[in-house]
Amino acid sequence: MGSTVVAVFGVDPFRIGGVEVYTRELARQLEARGSKLVAVFSRLPQGNIARFLSAPNLTVEAVPQLEASMGASARALATLLRRYRPSILHLQFVSFISPFAWLAKMHGVRQVFFTAQGSNPSGHLAARAPAWKRAAVRAINAPLTRVFAISAYTRRAMVDLDILPAGRFEVVYNAILPPNLEGAADAGAAFRRRFGIPAGSDLITQVGWIIPEKGIPQLLEAAKVVLRERPSAHFAIVGNGAGEAEYRRRADALGIGPSVTWTGLLENPIDEGVYAATDVFCLASQWQEAFGWVLAEAMAFEKPAVATAVGGIPEVIEDGITGLLVTPPHDSAALAQQLLRLLADPGLRRRMGMAGRRRVEEKFHLERNVAQILTHYNLDDGR
């Protein structure tokens, strides 16, 4: 009988994005090894997301408001551990400081893994944690078998804190399944029609939360400069967030409102044609982005990207090869110039787009990266 893996995700499965695609691929590879997956989210998926996550060896559970009450979450997780008796617990998108690892050991779990996904604030400088904190965190996380970091930047930030031995950290990049591009042009055209984006415009797209950390103010300032030189350009901001109403007003105040489309949250940006419709992708993050999943998605569609050189982004975007980096991140004028450079050169866009696709297939391919994780699970040795 194969092993059971319990993977805890401290997020809501509200769209078919990186977490959901990863979950399904993890289930697929576990099934090939005769093992089962129990995916624990903050709430149960609904509709198309529930159907997307349907697999013979995949059970989905929910711990409502995971971490809002650590005691309640621990009790709920303990119930699941008793029910499924897993050999492996894998924690993601939850706090690094929690009772979950020890709870797993108390319930006979053989191995406990943690994936470090967190971004850091703008200007964050890594430093060794105080002695008392190092001792406390090491004691709390003593049962951890290994910590996967989604970029070398994330690994450095964790290792510099000296809260666990450096040998327990390993880089396993976030990754995607490169899509088949047949039919992509039709999906892109449908996206433009759906949101009233002119068919012949140069479309610059950003996907993500509409919050200051994602650089929406800087993007709007850059858009004003771009539109002054290329009035045919258009901007699409895909996602939602607390700042949307404010930034809509800001776009109107800048006089660019008609050239900026706000799509709101999309359930499945890939299949709904977001990337296929795009000419240049943008990620203007101001915080130290841990990775930048949306960059890999855009690159998989052979789209060049302009992004700020923060956190792990330079590991995704090869400056001058798969896209262009902007530094310092708050320089909206520099952001505008890099966007204009790509808009003015279709040949450069094509070359960078093709190089981006190759990079995704070589470095950020989900099948390969999940397989890397499974080598550490040692499933053949589990019950």
Secondary structure, DSSP 8 states (H G I E B T S, - for coil): ---EEEEEE-S---SSSHHHHHHHHHHHHHHHTT-EEEEEESS---HHHHHHT--TTEEEEE-TTTTTSHHHHHHHHHHHHHHH--SEEEEESS-SSSSHHHHHHHTT-SEEEEEE---B-TT-------HHHHHHHHHHTTT--EEEESSHHHHHHHHHHTSS-GGGEEE----B-----TTHHHHHHHHHHHHT--TTSEEEEEES--SGGGTHHHHHHHHHHHHHH-TTEEEEEEB--TTHHHHHHHHHHTT-GGGEEEEE--S-TTTTTHHHH-SEEEE---SB-S--HHHHHHHHTT--EEEE--TTHHHHS-BTTTEEEESSTT-HHHHHHHHHHHHT-HHHHHHHHHHHHHHHHHHSBHHHHHHHHHHHHTGGG--
